[in-house]
Amino acid sequence: MNFLFSALMGIVQGMSEFLPISSSGHLIVAEKLLGLLGMQGSGESLAFAVMLHLGTLIAVAAIFWRDWVDMLLHPIKNRTLMMLFVASLPALAAALVLGDKLDTLFEGWFLGISFLITAIFLVILEWLDRKRDSTGQKTVNIKDALIMGGFQAVALLPGVSRSGSTLLGGVSSGLSRAAAAKFSFMMSAPAILGSFLMEGKNAIEEGGLSSLFDPGILVGMMFAAASGFLAIRYMLKLIQRISFYRFAVYVGIIGVLVIIMQLTGFAGFPSLTLPGSMPGV
C-alpha cells in the first residue's frame, strides 16, 4: 500500500472522527481526491478500514484510560459503563433494521446531502447552547444517554458526523458542552469496537490475519491514533468557547462541493440518482 496515501488517510480518519465533521464522509472524499493524484491503496480496503478504526480506538483509550479502569473496577458505583451500554442500543437497533440498506447509502449517493445535514445539526447545536441561561448539567443520566444514542443512530449515514450529532443530542437534553463532549468521545469506543470486530472478522476471512499487518496499513493506523489523540485533546480544551458555526460553515461548503462533484461526475463521485431509479426520472 502507498505509504503516503495510508498516512494521509490515517490523519483524515483520526481528525474527522472526533471533530464534528464526519469521518466516513471525509474518508470517501479523501480517497476520491487522492486517487486523482495517483495515490491509492492496493485493494486491502477492508483490512485498511479495520486498522484505521483500531487507531482511533487506541486514541480514545489513551485519553480516557483512567475512566475506563474506574468503570471496570467499580461498575455499580460508576454508572458511566451502564450509560454507555444504553447509549449504544439505538445505533445497534438501527443497524439491525437497516442492514444492507446502509451499504447502499455508503456507495456515496447520499454523501453531499449528509454533509448538509451535519451543518444544520451544528447550527442548531450552537443556537441551543447560546439560548439557554445555565451551563447545563454535568452528569449523564438514562434520558441523556438515550437521546445521544438516538443521534448516534442518525450518524450511521455516511457524511453525518457522529460526534456532531451526539453533541447536539447531549446539549439538547440539557448537558453542558464539556459533559456532552466527554460522553460523546467515550461513546465512540463501543461503536468503533463493534465496527472493528465485525469488519475484522470479514477482513480475516478475505485476506487472512496477515492482511491486517501490512506495513502500509500499520502506518495508517499509527497516524489515525496520533491525529485522533490530538483531535480529542483539542476539543476537550476548546469545547467551552469554540463556535460550532465555524464547523457548520466548513461542512456546509464541503457538502455543496460534493453535490457539485456528484452532479458533474468529477473524480468518479456517485450520481445523486437514487439507487434503483431510472436515469432522468
Secondary structure, DSSP 8 states (H G I E B T S, - for coil): --HHHHHHHHHHHHHHHHTTT-HHHHHHHHHHHHHHTT----S-HHHHHHHHHHHHHHHHHHHHHHHHHHHHH-TTT-THHHHHHHHHHHHHHHHHHHTHHHHHHTTTTTHHHHHHHHHHHHHHHHHHHHH-SS--BSS--HHHHHHHHHHHHHTTSTTS-HHHHHHHHHHHTTB-HHHHHHHHHHHHHHHHHHHHHHHHHHHHHHH-GGGGG-HHHHHHHHHHHHHHHHHHHHHHHHTTT--HHHHHHHHHHHHHHHHHHHHHTGGG---SS-TT--TT-
